[in-house]
């Protein structure tokens, strides 16, 4: 029984790493996220400052390590639309409700 549980736990972690890797590399292939976050009138200095702040000036393997670490620590970053932490959005949808309410996160 323990062998089965450990095997399933390892499969779950491996699956999560595969999905996290796919998301990381697809977001990097879609272009520079700085262009999405800054106004079109932003200077190159503004772009460089934001790239440094986001860690996009580091090598790709370092960015990936930071990305994976933050995900496992529950830090999903800030929403591009609202500039608020993504975890706030998740908790607003998954907040505790009475037993008569249906919740997508219960």
C-alpha positions as CSV (number, residue, x, y, z in Angstrom):
1,X,0.0,0.0,0.0
2,X,2.8,2.5,0.9
3,X,4.6,1.6,-2.2
4,X,1.6,2.5,-4.3
5,X,1.0,5.8,-2.5
6,X,4.7,6.8,-2.9
7,X,4.5,5.8,-6.6
8,X,1.4,8.0,-7.1
9,X,2.9,10.9,-5.2
10,X,6.0,10.8,-7.4
11,X,3.8,10.6,-10.5
12,X,1.9,13.6,-9.4
13,X,5.0,15.6,-8.8
14,X,6.4,14.6,-12.1
15,X,3.2,15.5,-13.9
16,X,3.2,18.9,-12.1
17,X,6.8,19.6,-13.2
18,X,5.9,18.7,-16.8
19,X,2.9,21.1,-16.9
20,X,4.9,23.8,-15.1
21,X,7.7,23.4,-17.7
22,X,5.3,23.6,-20.6
23,X,3.7,26.7,-19.3
24,X,7.0,28.4,-18.6
25,X,8.5,27.7,-22.0
26,X,5.3,28.6,-23.9
27,X,5.1,32.0,-22.1
28,X,8.7,32.6,-23.0
29,X,8.0,31.8,-26.7
30,X,5.0,34.1,-26.9
31,X,7.2,37.2,-26.7
32,X,8.6,39.6,-24.2
33,X,6.2,40.1,-21.3
34,X,7.6,43.5,-20.7
35,X,5.8,44.7,-23.8
36,X,2.5,43.6,-22.4
37,X,3.1,45.3,-19.0
38,X,4.4,48.7,-20.2
39,X,2.8,51.4,-22.2
40,X,3.8,51.8,-25.8
41,X,5.5,55.1,-24.9
42,X,7.8,53.4,-22.4
43,X,11.5,54.2,-22.9
44,X,14.2,51.5,-23.2
45,X,15.3,52.4,-19.7
46,X,11.8,51.7,-18.4
47,X,11.9,48.3,-20.1
48,X,15.3,47.5,-18.7
49,X,14.2,48.4,-15.2
50,X,11.1,46.2,-15.4
51,X,13.1,43.4,-17.0
52,X,15.5,43.5,-14.0
53,X,12.6,43.7,-11.5
54,X,11.0,40.7,-13.1
55,X,14.3,38.8,-13.3
56,X,14.0,38.5,-17.1
57,X,17.6,39.7,-17.4
58,X,18.8,36.4,-15.8
59,X,19.7,33.3,-17.8
60,X,16.8,31.1,-18.8
61,X,17.7,28.2,-16.4
62,X,17.9,30.6,-13.5
63,X,14.5,32.1,-14.5
64,X,13.1,28.6,-14.7
65,X,14.4,27.7,-11.2
66,X,12.9,30.8,-9.7
67,X,9.6,30.1,-11.5
68,X,9.4,26.5,-10.2
69,X,10.4,27.6,-6.6
70,X,7.8,30.3,-6.5
71,X,5.0,28.0,-7.8
72,X,5.8,25.4,-5.1
73,X,5.8,28.2,-2.5
74,X,2.4,29.3,-3.7
75,X,3.6,32.6,-5.2
76,X,1.9,32.8,-8.6
77,X,2.9,36.4,-9.2
78,X,0.6,39.3,-10.0
79,X,-2.2,39.5,-12.5
80,X,-1.5,41.4,-15.7
81,X,-5.0,42.8,-15.7
82,X,-5.5,43.8,-12.1
83,X,-1.9,44.1,-10.9
84,X,-3.0,42.2,-7.7
85,X,-1.5,38.8,-6.6
86,X,-3.0,35.9,-8.4
87,X,-3.5,34.1,-5.0
88,X,-6.0,36.8,-4.1
89,X,-8.1,36.0,-7.1
90,X,-7.9,32.3,-6.4
91,X,-9.0,32.8,-2.8
92,X,-11.8,35.1,-3.8
93,X,-13.3,32.3,-5.9
94,X,-12.5,29.5,-3.4
95,X,-13.6,31.3,-0.2
96,X,-15.5,29.2,2.3
97,X,-19.2,29.1,1.6
98,X,-22.2,27.7,3.4
99,X,-23.2,24.1,2.6
100,X,-26.1,25.2,0.5
101,X,-23.8,27.1,-1.9
102,X,-22.0,25.4,-4.7
103,X,-18.4,26.2,-5.0
104,X,-16.0,25.4,-7.8
105,X,-13.2,24.9,-5.2
106,X,-15.0,22.8,-2.6
